[in-house]
Amino acid sequence: MFKLWLIVELLLAVSNVFADPCEITLPTGLASPQPVIVANGSLLRPTNVVTSFSEDEEITLHCAGNKNKIVPLKQQTATLRCLGGDVFYYEETGQKLAFQDLYCTHEPAADLLVTENSCGNGSGVFYEVGFQVNDDFQSLFSICYNTDAHQTVYARNLLNGRALQFKVIDSTRRSFRADGMGFTTAAINNYYLVKNQRTRFKTYFGSDQSYLNTTSFLARGHLAPDADFIFSYEQLASYFYVNCAPEWQAVNAGNWLRVENAVRKMATAFSSDLLTFTSTLGQLELPDDSGDLTTIYLDSNKLLPAPKWYYKVLMHPDLAVDLVILTLNNPFATVGSEVEFCTNVCDKYNLETISDFGAHAARGYTFCCELNDFWANAMGTDTPYYDLPDGWSYK
């Protein structure tokens, strides 16, 4: 009987060894460049600093882009099975590999899928930003885009508050692409060149114009920012022109950056998904020496306007109401609370940090409103047109 019990204990011990989960640790357990990770049929959304997979659970890795492969496997796409610890098994070749040894020949390139699904109460169609993995398109975030006006209606993004504090910190940047737009990438690149902006502003305000110089210019302002995402391939997927608008650099690196940081801090504090919609409102007008206002466009065809406001809608189950944070895209305006067109509730909803920096107009005057108040005053209707994911509703 003693021998039988000993055998049972040994079998249980062996079973426990082989039942150890596989673990991916952020960010130290990742190689670079990281392959796109698909688990349970969708892009991996880490649940903490360590994400676990049970024994025999499968994940698919994909190195998106031309001539891009998973280096140890020499395949663009591979499905691996968890053996335990940090070891995965690739059945095609019989290889056992630690996850941190799996990397791509170069950074995966994102895809933009143009759908026929309407959004924004019919004002646009959905563009999905993500990765084509085998037969499935894996969406990372969504853009509602008006193809007639060549304008982005909004960018919709779900911040992963469980893992944001453990995200990959990567200084890599990628050139913006004009996929899905009525422009070539080269054409829009030229519009954003500072020397071309200076030429344009001279046509607006004369050769002695004072708005444009080497440090004061209209930058490519992200709507869904790269720092909202966990993995390098997700961060670099944000570099599409449909996901940006002309934003003064003083604002882009000023109060709007502080807004983005505050939103990420909020998501981390909730430690759960925070839903955001980011968009622009109105058109920027700047005065000439006589005080006459000129509407600012990057192009002569007036298809790339500089917006007056950037704004971000915040939705979360623990928020009493849906909130909006707005930043004025005009660092030249000497303004204060008179520009607020809905009731400022930054302090009411514990967004004091925004109150602290928001009044600095040279970095972009910033304030907060309840969504219903903002929508009624900005749009003149009762119900916002944002398309909510399943399980979400307005408050």
Buried (B, 14 or more C-beta within 10 A) or exposed (E): EEEEEEEEEEEEEEEEEEEBBBBBBBBEBBBEBBBBBBBEEEBBBBEEBBBEBEBEBBBBBBBBBEEBBBBBBEBBBBBBBBBBEBBBBBEEEEBEBBBBEBBBBEBBBBBBBBEEEEBBBEBBBBBBBBBBBEEEEBBBBBBBBBEEEBBBBBBBBBBBBBBBBBBBEBEEEBEBBBBBBEBEBEEBBBBBEBEBBBEBBEEBBEEEBEBBEEEBBBBBBBBBBBBBBBBBBBBBBBBBBBBBBBBBBBBBBBBBBBBBEBBBBBBBEBBBBBBBBBBBBEBBEBEEEEEEEBBBBBBEEEBBBBBBBBBBBBBBEEBEBBBBBBBBBBBBBEEEEEBBBBEBBBEBBEBEBBBEBBBBBBBBBBBBBBBBBBBBEBEEEEEBBBBEEEEBEEE
